[in-house]
Amino acid sequence: MVESTQGLPLEVRLSAYLDGQLPEAEMDEINAILAEDDDARMVFEKLKLGSEFGARAFEKLLQEPIPLDLVRNIKDAGKKDDEPPKAGFATIPVAAAAPRRPSALWPKALAASLVLFIAGAAGGYLVGERQDGTAELAATQFAPARTWLDDIADYHRIYARQTRHLVEVPASEEAHIVEWLSASTGVPFKLPDLSDQNLTFEGARLLVAGGKPAAQLLYRNAQNEVFAICFVQSDPVETVTALSESMRNDIGLVSWQKGSASYVVVGPSADPALERIAEAVSSTI
C-alpha cells in the first residue's frame, strides 16, 4: 500500500520515493525538492548507491548455505500451524499485526522484507539440491541493477516539469555549452539543430549517470513537451550500434553507441516522433 511520509525525515521520504512508494502528490513534492535543493540531491544519490549495494549483497547472501538449525526451526514452526505445508515448503506462523504508527513504518517494512527473504531462501533449500543457476534465479527476484539510462529517466522526470529552472546554462550560450560539456564528459559533439523536428533548443545541464559525468541537452516542442539528448563516455565500439527503444513508465528512451560514447534521446513515451528525433540526432551529433 502506498502511504504518506509527511512529517518523516527527508532520508526516509527519499527512500520511499526511490522505491516508488509515495502517493502522486508527494512524488511531485519530492521532484520539486530535488530540482531546487543540492543537499537533497546529494542524499538521493547516496541512497541510490546504497540501494544498489544492498541488492548485490542480497544476491551474494542467497548463494550462502542455509544453516541447518534455521531450517529445523522453520520446519518445526510449520508443523505447529493449523494448515499443513504445501508442496514441501515450510511455513511460518504469522503474528497478529500491531497497531500502525507512522514513525515505525519503514522499520516494519524492512523487518517484513527480511522475514520473507529468510523464508524464501529456506524453502528453496528444503525442496531440492542447489543448482548451478541458483544465483541467476535469485537475481530475477530482485530489481535488476540500475543502468545509466535509469538515472537519465529519473533526471528527465524531474527537470521536464520545471519552467524557470529547466536548464543550467541557457541556449544563448551555445559555444560555451559545447566547450563545457565536451570537456566535462570527454565526449566531443556538435549541437544538433532539431528545428526540422519542430524542437527548440532551451539549454543544457551537467548530470551524473551511471557514476559518470553526463551531458543533457534540452529541447521543447510547440506543445510545451520537453525532450533531451544525453550522452556519457563509454567503451569504444567500431561501428554505430542500432537504435534501441526502452521505457521507464511515462518516459521513452531511444539509445545507441557511437565511437567512445553512449547516447540517448529522452521524451514522453507516448510520442511517436521519438525514434525519428533519435535518427536525426545520431546522424548529426
Secondary structure, DSSP 8 states (H G I E B T S, - for coil): -----TTS-HHHHHHHHHTT-S-HHHHHHHHHHHHH-HHHHHHHHHHHHHHHHHHHHHHHHHTS---HHHHHHHHHHHHTSSS--STT-------------GGGHHHHHHHHHHHHHHHHHHHHHHHS---TTHHHHHHTTS-----HHHHHHHHHHHHTT-STTS-SEEGGGHHHHHHHHHHHHS--------GGGTEEEEEEEEEEETTEEEEEEEEEETT--EEEEEEEE----SS----EEEEETTEEEEEEEETTEEEEEEEETT-TTHHHHHHHHHTT-
